[in-house]
Amino acid sequence: MDEALLRSLTPNVLAVLVRRGADFAAAEDAVQDALVEAVRVWPADPPRDPKGWLVTVAWRKFLDQARADTARRRREERVDEEPAAGPTPGVDDTLQLYFLCAHPSLTPSSAVALTLRAVGGLTTRQIAQAYLVPEATMAQRISRAKRTVSGVRFDRPGDVATVLRVLYLVFNEGYSGDIDLAAEAIRLTRQLAAAIDHPEVAGLLALMLLHHARRATRTAPDGGLVPLAEQDRSRWDTEAIAEGVKILQAALARDLLGEFQAQAAIAALHADALTAEETDWVQIVEWYDELVRLTDSPVVRLNRAVAVGEADGPRAGLVALAALDDSLPRHTAVAAYLHERDGDPATAARLYAEAAHKAPNLAERDHLTRQAARLNASSARGPGRR
């Protein structure tokens, strides 16, 4: 396999797809899928016209994804923007597709990636960001999953845990990413909760409702991010909060704690505080300790460092942060926040600027850039001139 040839052809193939009408992000995704296919096929059957082969395969993959996106949008159009409380009046086959894509022949991580791509409508890049892995790695994982299930019968649905993981990632993308899938994820989780008596299903539904309740306050009129501590809590959806808390309490009463219940408990503590200053950070740290025990996730440990900084002071938060890999996404942003709270604006400004360069999306980058500019401007004014 001539990897240098593939690298040299990639910009040309991408340009062809864009000229044919594909938007740049979709074209990139299709070309990446075509490159993965080339790595699989070319060693045994090299094409006479490598560029023509890549263009043909990439264009087909673009069309396939465009059709899938159209179908997904049609499903979403049937859902109100804000999910209604109570049981779902009707069902479609989308949730069944989630279970079928979570096929027992796949590993859980591959099943989640495949479902997000084939049914959830997320791009390879968005899935890679959710998993904290390079895009090429995720493209290969999805390609392997497709090959694994290409010859099997989809008559054995996957397990609930895998489907919950998919729904959680779809909701997160809808809540904080480029595509609005949050309402669809809530709708499907309601269906699942109505069909399965499972405390973690209830925990996930409660978590989604509690986060979704803050949706209207997460961005400013200009599109900028509004941190949790600065959100107008009077605009939070109290009905969604009440429903989420009720569902969570019933799940916790069964004494079968899982990660989604623990996350929902943290969200409920934030929702319960009338002001940011009244937040029970000590109890939040305790729930993060439970999450660490359940998941041992580096992202959970990062969020725990923030909570420790609020409960025990920024120095304690920085100590907790120092134990983590500094290449972890948003590690630098957390360090900037804790240094600012510790009275070191110069270090905080430098770290905010550094974090902005690493931000996964434009809104987050702009927010971090503004934080750095704010501290730099304050420093330039000097003491007594604020």
PAKE-688224 format. One record per residue: residue in one letter; x negated, y negated, z negated of N, C-alpha, C in turn. Coordinates in steps of 0.001 Angstrom, whole numbers, padded with zeros to 6 digits, always signed. Atoms other than C-alpha are relative to their C-alpha. Layout:
<nodes>
AXYZXYZXYZ ...
</nodes>
This chain:
<nodes>
M-000844+001195+000000+000000+000000+000000-000881-001247+000000 D+000784+001224-000111-001483-003352+001100+000714-001109-000769 E-000659+001009+000818-000484-005634-001775-000293-001406+000492 A+000338+001319-000529-002314-008564-000196+000930-000369+001154 L-000920+000239-001113-000123-008195+002903+001374-000402-000530 L-001305+000335+000579+003032-008208+000769+000011-001419-000547 R+000064+001354+000571+001912-011349-001053-000011-001052+001093 S+000092+000989-001080+001082-013105+002213+001314-000156+000749 L-001258+000052-000736+004449-012236+003775+001147-000598-000804 T-001110+000420+000854+006583-013220+000796+000506-001413+000304 P-000528+001351-000291+006740-017018+001485+000724-000075+001335 N-000633+000042-001314+007587-016412+005153+001387+000633-000031 V-001296-000674+000097+010377-013958+004344+000986-000873-000775 L-000850+000880+000795+011738-016325+001698+000511-001154+000854 A-000399+001121-000852+011768-019177+004228+001066+000419+001004 V-000984-000486-000971+013694-017061+006747+001374+000098-000651 L-001286-000147+000677+016422-016261+004212+000630-001356-000300 V-000526+001334+000291+016747-019907+003216+000542-000644+001273 R-000478+000561-001274+017048-020939+006884+001319+000642+000423 R-001247-000683-000355+019808-018359+007290+001172-000403-000897 G-001092+000501+000826+021797-020044+004546+000002+000461-001435 A+000059-000454+001386+020767-018310+001321-000537-001118-000888 D+000591+000972+000905+020220-020581-001667-001312+000568-000530 F+001383-000396+000282+016652-020511-002926-000081+001074-001083 A+000084-000965+001098+017246-018632-006203+000470+001382+000453 A-000504-001288-000483+019343-015920-004527-000966+000624+000995 A+000974-000507-000970+016789-015637-001726-001204+000598-000709 E+001134-000530+000773+013981-015181-004246+000332+001377-000574 D-000416-001261+000597+015927-012418-005960+000064+001103+001050 A-000107-000996-001072+016643-010636-002665-001376+000413+000507 V+001355-000322-000461+013010-010851-001558-000711+000874-001019 Q+000623-000828+001042+011886-009441-004909+000494+001439+000092 D-000546-001346-000150+014231-006476-004452-000583+000688+001234 A+000568-000577-001218+012898-005973-000917-001451+000420-000220 L+001394-000354+000284+009302-005982-002182-000086+001292-000817 V-000031-001241+000786+010153-003316-004751+000301+001191+000914 E-000332-001064-000945+011714-001247-001955-001190+000325+000895 A+001188-000220-000835+008592-001733+000168-001049+000826-000733 V+000968-000773+000796+006384-000429-002632+000398+001470-000043 R-000471-001384+000056+008553+002685-002741-000099+000703+001354 V-000168-000643-001305+008928+003318+001012-001263-000014+000853 W+001086+000176-000968+005869+002039+002833-001121+001030-000081 P+001118-000971+000008+003241+004488+001545+000280+001242+000850 A-000338-001189-000789+005102+007380+003216+000452-000342+001412 D-000547+000356-001315+006624+005478+006144-000257-001478+000280 P+000315+001420-000226+004801+002203+006973+000688-000527+001253 P-000712+000552-001160+006795-000083+009312-000985-000556+001035 R+000833+000603-001040+005434-001255+012659-000003-001519-000115 D-000116+001449+000154+006663-004779+011892+000320-000304-001470 P-000245+000188+001434+006207-005409+008145+000892-001202-000304 K-000803+001179+000289+007647-008933+008213+001459+000230+000398 G-001369-000266-000439+010695-007871+010236+000717+000953-000938 W-000585-000959+000940+011277-004949+007863+000423-000704-001280 L-000305+000700+001237+011118-007201+004803+001179-000956+000178 V-001095+000935-000248+013435-009802+006363+001329+000754+000047 T-001236-000775-000141+016016-007136+007277+000487+000514-001350 V-000388-000565+001295+015982-005459+003853+000414-001103-000973 A-000324+001094+000920+015956-008759+001938+001349-000619+000347 W-001278+000593-000396+018876-010133+003974+001167+000898-000388 R-001055-000928+000408+020919-006985+003351+000245-000075-001503 K-000156+000071+001455+020229-007204-000367+000648-001321-000408 F-000650+001277+000283+021209-010884-000338+001504+000091+000256 L-001423-000138-000317+024509-010049+001356+000715+000869-001026 D-000608-000870+001015+025179-007234-001119+000254-000777-001289 Q-000159+000761+001233+024586-009576-004040+001056-001083+000157 A-001010+001033-000244+026718-012318-002455+001406+000590-000125 R-001306-000655+000104+029612-009855-002148+000322+000297-001462 A-000220-000300+001420+029132-008784-005778+000350-001261-000785 D-000285+001256+000683+029086-012417-006927+001415-000485+000301 T-001355+000404-000379+032273-013141-004992+001039+000796-000778 A-000932-000844+000748+034015-010181-006626+000034-000403-001469 R+000045+000405+001407+032827-011289-010067+000743-001314-000212 R-000688+001283+000146+034057-014854-009507+001518+000170+000069 R-001440-000238-000088+037474-013533-008496+000538+000538-001326 R-000431-000492+001305+037633-011623-011795+000060-001134-001018 E+000070+001085+000974+036608-014715-013751+001130-001003+000194 E-001066+000949-000269+039218-016871-012019+001318+000428-000628 R-001228-000490+000610+041887-014673-013584+000009-000214-001514 V+000117+000182+001447+040674-015594-017056+000059-001486-000333 D-000026+001396+000442+041533-018856-018821-001368-000392-000511 E+001304+000482+000441+038553-021022-019712-000241+000325-001475 E+000128-000319+001418+039170-020565-023433+000758+001289-000285 P-000664-001274+000262+039942-016995-024565+001087-000134-001055 A-001113+000075+000948+043299-016638-026305-000192+001004-001127 A+000089-000906+001142+043479-015087-029762+000999+001133+000163 G-000932-001122-000003+045144-011738-030296-000343+001044+001026 P+000300-001108-000902+045299-008515-028312+000126-000395+001466 T-000040+000267-001424+044688-008509-024578+001256+000608+000612 P-001259-000523-000518+047996-008161-022685-000173+001031+001101 G+000181-000944-001100+046540-006243-019758-001462+000340+000155 V+001382-000415-000191+043384-004443-018675-000256+000184+001491 D+000392-000341-001354+041455-004000-015460-001100+001052-000103 D+000987-001082+000007+038693-001604-014465-001403-000477-000316 T+001343+000526+000221+035774-003897-015346-000692+000692-001167 L+000606-000643+001166+035185-002414-018792-000374+001436+000311 Q+000333-001366-000392+035295+001077-017304-001280+000026+000822 L+001235+000077-000779+032590+000007-014858-001208-000163-000916 Y+001093+000154+000964+030451-001068-017809-000399+001366-000575 F+000286-001314+000572+030766+002397-019329-000630+000934+001038 L+000546-000884-001023+030045+004144-016037-001438-000362+000350 C+001383+000408-000276+026913+002072-015395-000932+000375-001148 A+000805-000453+001142+025724+003016-018892-000063+001529+000026 H-000039-001445-000235+025246+006547-017516-000986+000744-000900 P+000890-000752+000892+023745+009223-019789-001344+000361+000639 S+001268-000335-000650+021039+009933-017169-001001-001143-000078 L+000877+001166+000101+019604+006445-017787-000411-000245-001446 T+000373+000476+001325+017637+005150-020733+000887-001200-000329 P-000846+001149+000345+019574+002513-022696-000452-001304+000639 S+000475+001264-000571+017330-000329-021470+000260-000058+001495 S-000265-000015-001437+017688+000744-017830+001495-000134+000281 A-001451+000089-000187+021457+001157-018183+000484-001435-000194 V-000385+001388+000233+021796-002347-019616-000405-000863+001189 A+000485+000812-001115+019661-003849-016851+000831+000231+001254 L-000780-000325-001190+021581-002045-014115+001406-000593-000092 T-001357+000510+000151+024979-003057-015508+000031-001515+000123 L+000061+001452-000105+023990-006687-015885-000151-000436+001451 R+000246+000349-001411+022812-006711-012274+001195+000341+000877 A-001031-000491-000918+025592-004675-010649+001389-000498-000342 V-001354+000369+000414+028652-005675-012697+000031-001405-000601 G+000011+001300+000668+027676-008700-014790-000318-001155+000909 G+000287+001060-000947+026413-010647-011793-001229-000824-000324 L+001203+000743+000331+023150-011800-013423-001105+000316+000998 T+001135-000223-000883+020014-012219-011329-001099+000763-000740 T+001130-000709+000616+016859-010215-011916-000761-000932-000934 R+000740+000952+000835+015203-013355-013280+000715-000221-001337 Q-000747+000226+001235+017989-013961-015838-000088+001209-000930 I+000103-001209+000820+017856-010351-017022-001395+000113-000602 A+001378-000056+000496+014058-010501-017316-000195-000969-001161 Q+000108+000971+001089+014339-013636-019465+000682+000518-001262 A-000702-000539+001165+016860-011898-021731-000816+001078-000694 Y+000811-001095+000542+014461-008967-022178-001418-000422-000359 L+001344+000516+000292+011338-011145-022529-001075+000791+000747 V+000986-000713-000818+009545-009296-019693-000156-000734+001318 P+000174+000640-001305+008099-010447-016336+001089+000428+000984 E-001054-000295-000966+010553-010613-013446-000325+001245+000821 A+000384-001168-000799+008567-008033-011428+000242+001298-000769 T-000236-001186+000829+008769-005571-014324+001478+000352-000023 M-001432-000263+000031+012538-005976-014546+000502+000469+001361 A-000419-000439-001335+012915-005625-010757-000305+001479+000202 Q+000356-001416-000119+011096-002294-010898+000911+000862-000863 R-000868-000761+000897+013225-001162-013856+001384+000193+000632 I-001316-000091-000637+016457-001957-011992-000061+000925+001207 S+000143-000864-001178+015175-000273-008835-000059+001467-000403 R+000071-001390+000471+014305+002890-010780+001373+000479-000467 A-001338-000382+000470+017751+002869-012396+000915+000311+001181 K-000820-000251-001189+019407+002611-008980-000342+001348+000626 R+000408-001286-000587+017360+005544-007686+000475+001163-000870 T-000391-001080+000906+018176+007609-010782+001465+000378+000174 V-001434-000279-000070+021931+007265-010393+000510+000153+001432 S-000464-000027-001391+022009+007293-006583+000618+001340+000381 G-000532-001307-000373+022726+011027-006476+000815+000674-001072 V-000754-000628+001084+024727+011566-009650+001461-000409+000074 R-001424+000311+000071+028469+011662-010249+000253-000890-001217 F-000308+000913+001095+029784+008799-012340+001255+000472-000728 D-001141-000559+000716+032074+011032-014359-000296+000178-001479 R+000349-000081+001412+030255+010817-017702-000337-001408-000497 P+000280+001364+000434+030545+007367-019306-001096-000049-001050 G+001062+000198+000976+027738+005975-021409+000540-000275-001393 D-000427+000156+001387+027799+005295-025117+000370-001446-000309 V-000500+001311+000387+029361+002371-026931-001150-000967-000275 A+001103+000894+000361+026040+000987-028193-000593-000679+001224 T+000555+000584-001218+024740+000461-024651+000947-001034+000580 V-000983+000945-000528+027965-001211-023517+000034-001263-000866 L+000044+001172+000870+027855-003507-026562-001203-000871+000315 R+001202+000759-000330+024300-004503-025685+000202-000794+001287 V-000259+000695-001261+025396-005374-022147+000927-001193-000230 L-000951+001080+000249+028376-007414-023338-000657-001154-000764 Y+000709+001024+000776+026134-009265-025812-000886-000851+000897 L+000880+000738-000898+023629-010210-023115+000798-000821+001005 V-000855+000765-000917+026389-011252-020709+000542-001241-000709 F-000508+001145+000758+027894-013480-023413-001088-001039-000202 N+001088+000948+000218+024525-015036-024194-000317-000779+001258 E+000273+000709-001250+023965-015869-020536+001105-001020+000266 G-001110+000926-000200+027413-017414-020366-000023-001145-000989 Y-000003+001002+001064+026862-019303-023616-001131-001005+000162 S+001162+000888-000019+023417-020718-022955-000725-000037+001332 G+000730-000075-001246+022432-019971-019376+000669-000743+001140 D-000443+000705-001198+023270-020952-015819+001413+000376+000419 I-001276-000510-000481+026434-018893-015296+000969+000107-001167 D-000988-000033+001078+029644-019185-017320+000664+001376-000037 L-000563-001338+000143+030351-015611-018361+000517+000255-001414 A-000345-000211+001404+031174-016168-022032+001447+000451-000157 A-001409-000366+000147+034959-016013-021652+000256+001416+000504 E-000160-001358-000525+034724-012860-019540-000527+001029-000991 A+000565-000925+000987+032496-011194-022155+000943+000149-001194 I-000946-000073+001113+034987-012080-024911+001228+000813+000390 R-001178-000745-000471+037882-010743-022852-000263+001505-000010 L+000316-001424-000059+036145-007413-022295-000231+000575-001394 T+000224-000482+001364+035085-007141-025937+001321+000136-000745 R-001338-000159+000578+038705-007726-026989+000613+001334+000462 Q-000514-001270-000515+039699-004833-024728-000636+001178-000721 L+000710-001095+000651+037030-002640-026270+000429+000142-001455 A-000424-000046+001405+038059-003587-029823+001403+000575-000139 A-001358-000540+000044+041671-002731-029013+000021+001496+000266 A+000020-001414-000381+040650+000666-027640-000810+000872-000953 I+000926-000780+000827+037926+001715-030118-000069-000594-001401 D+000105+000433+001392+037959+001492-033914-001447+000168-000442 H+001447-000083+000219+034260+000710-034351-000448-001310-000655 P+000360+001245+000692+032806-001796-036880-000956-000896+000787 E+000921+000832-000769+030059-002943-034505+000700-000675+001177 V-000800+000676-001024+032596-003643-031754+000669-001221-000621 A-000618+001125+000714+034453-005802-034273-001038-001059-000339 G+001062+000953+000318+031165-007372-035342-000398-000841+001199 L+000359+000749-001209+030311-008330-031772+001103-000984+000367 L-001100+000910-000316+033767-009799-031169-000002-001193-000952 A+000063+001096+000977+033488-011836-034380-001146-000945+000329 L+001167+000821-000338+030019-013052-033372+000301-000896+001196 M-000328+000784-001192+031245-014152-029936+000965-001137-000335 L-000994+001022+000329+034248-016005-031366-000615-001131-000826 L+000612+001018+000860+032161-017804-033994-000940-000901+000797 H+000872+000823-000849+029612-018958-031424+000823-000827+000984 H-000811+000685-000998+032262-019838-028842+000760-001172-000616 A-000719+001078+000684+034019-022003-031430-000777-001310+000038 R+000833+001208-000018+031086-024457-031223-000287-000483+001417 R+000357+000247-001391+031026-024545-027437+000112-001478+000399 A-000246+001368-000450+032483-028046-026971-001010-000998-000546 T+000910+000949+000648+029846-029634-029228-001469+000270+000302 R+001394-000396-000221+026715-027970-027887-000737-000902+000972 T+000646+000892-000966+026059-030541-025154+000575-001406-000118 A-000410+001402+000000+026209-034334-025004+000658-000336+001340 P-000620+000385-001271+028135-036214-022290-000971-000001+001172 D+000985+000007-001088+024888-036498-020296-000558+001386+000292 G+000465-001362-000235+024401-032715-020441-001123+000445-000915 G+001097-000357+000896+021668-032811-023092+000449+000920-001117 L-000313-000919+001087+021507-030160-025797+000181-000769-001308 V-000221+000571+001326+022871-031059-029226-000322+001086-001024 P+000345-001021+001003+021153-029114-032065+001156+000245-000965 L-001080-000378+000910+023421-027313-034524+000190-001020-001112 A-000100+000930+001134+022609-029743-037344+000632-001332+000404 E-000513+001288-000464+023734-032704-035191+001368+000103+000658 Q-001283-000162-000671+026954-031244-033794+001144-000573-000838 D-001193+000539+000657+030309-032842-034591+000886+001170-000436 R-000696-001187+000483+031804-030124-036773+001517-000160-000015 S-001446+000210-000055+035241-031723-036676+000579+000475+001332 R-000455-000445-001314+035406-030599-033031-000143+001512+000177 W+000086-001448-000103+034686-026950-033753+001410+000591+000011 D-001293-000667-000143+037540-024575-032903+000293+000798-001274 T-000251-000629+001297+038906-023726-036351+000800+001291+000133 E-000752-001237-000193+041320-021094-035006-000923+001149+000372 A+000950-001037-000382+038490-019176-033353-000875+000399-001188 I+000806-000298+001194+036424-019473-036543+000782+000877-000958 A-000825-000777+000929+039272-018188-038686+000189+001428+000492 E-000159-001347-000542+039853-015251-036359-001300+000789-000110 G+001284-000681+000080+036154-014436-036210-000330+000444-001409 V+000274-000346+001408+035793-014511-040003+000887+001152-000456 K-000919-001076+000388+038868-012316-040473-000453+001345+000567 I+000465-001242-000634+037565-009729-037997-001287+000482-000671 L+001267-000361+000638+034114-009821-039610+000221+000587-001382 Q-000246-000492+001360+035434-009358-043144+000534+001428+000021 A-000536-001360-000106+037392-006283-042082-001084+000990+000388 A+001091-000886-000424+034307-004828-040387-000978+000248-001145 L+000958-000144+001100+031992-005492-043355+000566+000859-001125 A-000629-000774+001073+034490-003896-045727-000178+001499+000202 R+000171-001432-000272+033810-000550-044033-001386+000488-000400 D+001329-000351+000507+030205-000639-045315-000802+000843+001002 L+000791-000636-001056+028704+000478-041980-000702-001105+000775 L+000606+001209-000551+026468-002487-041333-000807+000288+001259 G+000782-000034-001222+025046-003037-037850-000471-001400+000325 E+000631+001285-000296+023112-005824-036194+001002-001074+000407 F-000954+001016-000425+026138-007546-034646+000801-000539-001190 Q-000667+000473+001210+027915-007699-038005-000908-000955-000769 A+000937+000871+000715+024782-009196-039571-000139-001348+000700 Q+000074+001264-000737+024492-011787-036808+001271-000819-000182 A-001263+000705+000199+028161-012634-037193+000075-000609-001399 A+000010+000537+001362+027669-013091-040941-000802-001297-000063 I+000799+001227-000053+024960-015674-040210+000804-001116+000669 A-000812+001000-000696+027230-017457-037740+001139-000493-000893 A-001099+000380+000890+030047-017425-040309-000483-000964-001091 L+000544+000906+001012+027811-019093-042922-000206-001393+000575 H+000115+001312-000645+027036-021886-040453+001377-000633+000162 A-001349+000527-000226+030739-022229-039646+000654-000445-001299 D-000612+000287+001294+031627-022353-043347-000492-001313-000601 A+000580+001222+000562+029398-025370-044060+000661-001235+000616 L-000650+001213-000507+031254-028695-043773-001007-000954+000616 T+001092+000796-000557+027920-030426-043113-001232+000881+000103 A+001232-000774-000140+024495-029206-042071-000716+000132-001338 E+000690+000000+001289+023173-030130-045525+000595+001024-000968 E-000658-000952+000901+025686-027773-047195-000208+001453+000422 T+000223-001364-000483+024496-024718-045229-000708+000838-001064 D+000584-000901+000994+023692-021771-047509-001169+000753+000634 W+001161-000581-000677+020220-021105-046126-000571+001197-000757 V+000508-001140+000772+019262-018746-048968+000727+001277+000423 Q-000759-001173-000415+022068-016391-048015-000296+000362+001470 I+000337-000264-001404+021192-016781-044320-001316+000764+000089 V+001270-000743+000009+017618-015657-045057+000239+001455-000387 E-000293-001376+000421+019035-012599-046819+000596+000807+001148 W-000566-000709-001152+021070-011717-043731-001053+000243+001079 Y+001091-000243-000947+018003-012188-041543-000888+001149-000470 D+000747-001147+000517+016183-009761-043824+000690+001307+000389 E-000744-001189-000432+018945-007250-043075-000207+000243+001500 L+000189-000147-001444+018578-007933-039347-001391+000530+000334 V+001360-000515-000214+014829-007372-039511-000043+001493-000306 R-000035-001416+000358+015477-004068-041241+000693+000824+001086 L-000778-000732-000991+018010-003061-038584-000664+000028+001378 T+000480+000132-001380+016168-004240-035454-001512-000103+000142 D+001433+000304-000077+012551-005191-036253-000316-000814+001264 S+000143+000800-001208+013008-007693-033428-000878-001220-000262 P+000813+001208+000177+010357-010417-032976+000830-001276+000091 V-000873+001175-000091+013136-012854-032000+000714-000227-001321 V-000636+000116+001317+014934-012124-035267-000990-000569-001012 R+001020+000495+000927+011682-012712-037173-000273-001491+000236 L+000193+001413-000311+011268-016044-035357+001134-000840-000598 N-001135+000721+000566+014773-017153-036324-000036+000016-001530 R+000126-000067+001452+014111-015970-039862-000995-001046-000503 A+000986+001001+000407+011055-018262-040027+000651-001382-000093 V-000726+001271+000064+013332-021225-039256+000847-000050-001265 A-000862-000041+001183+015759-020152-041985-000815-000118-001283 V+000879+000112+001173+012919-019720-044477-000456-001448-000174 G+000405+001398+000061+011743-023235-043589+001083-000898-000573 E-001110+000779+000556+015197-024554-044469+000252+000360-001460 A-000308-000442+001366+015638-022479-047629-001109-000314-000986 D+001139+000109+000913+012137-022692-049121-000973-001117+000354 G+000867+001095-000392+010615-025682-047345-000813+000338+001244 P+000687-000234-001274+008694-026133-044061-001324+000744-000140 R+001272-000734+000173+005391-024852-045473+000257+001501-000026 A-000340-001423+000048+007029-021524-046266+000395+000495+001385 G-000366-000378-001366+008515-021484-042747-001215+000180+000881 L+001219-000102-000795+005091-022092-041213-000794+001258-000361 V+000670-001245+000410+003643-019228-043253+000672+001204+000661 A-000723-001095-000654+006367-016901-041941-000274+000001+001501 L+000252+000114-001438+005750-018195-038411-001396+000484+000359 A+001386-000375-000283+002002-017574-038649-000175+001500+000153 A+000095-001461-000096+002648-013838-038950+000487+000525+001352 L-000581-000425-001277+004249-013773-035461-000924-000324+001154 D+000774+000224-001225+002718-013602-031993+000374-001363+000579 D-000326+001348-000474+002403-017183-030727+000394-000038+001473 S-000486-000043-001379+003234-016038-027177+001502+000271+000066 L-001432-000270+000055+006791-015280-028305+000769-001217+000518 P-000779+001139-000495+009319-017434-026394+000586-000824-001143 R-000484+001006+000943+010291-020572-028364-000823-000062-001284 H+000873+000074+001172+007506-019949-030912-000536-001411-000168 T+000587+001334+000066+005947-023309-030045+001042-001036-000415 A-001060+000941+000375+009270-025146-030349+000305+000084-001498 V-000235-000177+001441+009836-023666-033817-001144-000614-000799 A+001154+000591+000686+006296-024661-034845+000099-001521-000003 A-000144+001457-000078+006973-028214-033654+001015-000494-001022 Y-001055+000405+000939+010187-028441-035685-000492+000081-001442 L+000465-000169+001379+008561-027106-038859-001104-001002-000343 H+001039+001000+000256+005534-029411-038507+000621-001393-000177 E-000658+001297+000180+007856-032397-038088+000614-000091-001387 R-000609+000005+001332+009764-031445-041239-001062-000045-001101 D+001083-000005+001000+006413-031014-043017-000755-001330-000019 G+000622+001321+000031+005508-034646-042294-001224-000142+000871 D+001149+000083-000912+003047-034094-039438+000519-000307+001410 P-000619+000326-001288+004611-035980-036483-000954+000121+001186 A+000943-000077-001119+001425-036032-034387-000081+001433+000531 T+000039-001412-000415+001133-032237-034357+001337+000418+000590 A-001334-000362-000491+004877-031917-033889+000216-000514+001418 A-000177+000576-001337+004872-034244-030855-000784+000797+001036 R+000815-000789-000937+002046-032299-029228+000636+001354+000276 L-000615-001316-000164+003809-028996-029830+001327-000078+000750 Y-001243+000165-000756+007160-030301-028566-000303-000119+001498 A+000368+000162-001412+005470-031368-025320-000458+001328+000595 E+000463-001310-000464+003768-027985-025034+001177+000956+000176 A-001172-000877-000089+007053-026189-025714+000863-000348+001206 A-000808+000428-001143+008788-028240-023015-000491+000654+001288 H+000559-000628-001198+006420-026816-020398+000360+001484+000082 K-000318-001427+000032+007385-023295-021492+001507+000261-000017 A-001443-000162+000178+011148-023911-021705+000609+000835+001120 P-000585-000888-001004+013295-021302-019904+001050-000655+000887 N-001001+000665-000829+015815-023822-018550-000163-001506-000113 L+000172+001449-000100+016128-027487-017629+000528-000723-001228 A-000590+000690+001154+018402-028480-020517-000920+000081-001216 E+000896-000160+001144+016019-027063-023112-001284-000795+000201 R+001222+000763-000285+013015-028628-021391+000220-001487-000256 D-000286+001421+000203+014656-032055-021392+000132-000332-001476 H-000163+000234+001440+015599-031729-025058-001359-000065-000700 L+001312-000026+000638+012057-030826-026095-000855-001196+000423 T+000738+001174-000480+010593-033596-023947+000445-001249-000743 R-000512+001155+000742+012876-036129-025647-000485+000011-001449 Q+000505-000084+001375+011791-034841-029059-001440-000498-000072 A+001397+000447-000025+008136-035358-028156-000072-001510+000205 A+000014+001435-000281+008861-038832-026748+000448-000800-001225 R-000484+000684+001203+010802-039795-029882-001096-000142-001036 L+001067+000049+001008+007910-038902-032177-001160-000869+000457 N+001093+000833-000511+005324-040534-029921+000354-001481-000086 A-000426+001395+000085+007365-043754-029784-000023-000491-001439 S+000010+000377+001405+007771-043758-033549-001422-000222-000493 S+001395+000144+000393+004031-043276-033991-000601-001281+000554 A+000537+001214-000611+003278-046135-031580+000478-001261-000710 R-000511+001149+000730+005509-048498-033555-000736-000203-001307 G+000771+000085+001240+003568-047659-036687+000898-000199-001218 P-000789+000147+001231+004693-047832-040333+000488-001435-000171 G-000544+001317+000275+006928-050706-041283+000603-000675+001207 R-000527+000621-001216+007994-051357-037665+001150+000798+000569 R-001113-000812-000472+010786-048819-037362+001248-000774-000157 
</nodes>
